[in-house]
């Protein structure tokens, strides 16, 4: 089963694209939702509001997505931290889909806090990085790079959105990826201490590119 949390950045800086984001997200959820899947929706402003919790009814999910309205600041790291908390006990594939320009202005959690929480919950982060300012001067490149790093470390993927048409294309690519993933597992040595352990996945054909999480936390026994 797919356990998905959608994060909508409602800051005024990207509010002109909000309706396009919402309609693209609705089509995305329609394309992937199955009876065993669950979807949560988080609205990000100064506070993080969970609009719907682990829903499966399409009408309820659509209503929740369309209820998202523009707000003020952006507690992006708090939202990723909460999304990871929601997913940590869920069974199945755990996916966080962030729609944001990457700017964080009001979080209590730090970047490393939300990264550790995402890794510890074994969540994969996909980022749709909205670029309301097309040229690099004036854009928050640090925020964009933070989302790119979060996506790379968790085995996800990022997409730069410089035009409204890119939303549909990006959602379609994510939908395709979520349908065509492999799950690999192994038993580690029994004497591992509680810590973060690096892993690397390789394939013999050099024309393939592997995207996978780069490690895991061991649990206490």
Secondary structure, 3 states (H helix, E strand, C coil): CEEEEEEEECCHHHHHHHHHHHHHHHHHHHHHCCCCCEEEEEEECCCEEEEEEEECCHHHHHHHHHCCCCCCCCCHHHHHHHHHHHHCCCCCEEEEEEEECCCCCCCCCCHHHHHHHHHHCCCEEEEEEECCCCCCCCCCHHHHHHHHHHHHHHCCEEEEECCCHHHHHHHHHHHHHHHCCCCCCCCCCCCCCCCEEECCCCCCCCCCCCCCCCEEECCCC
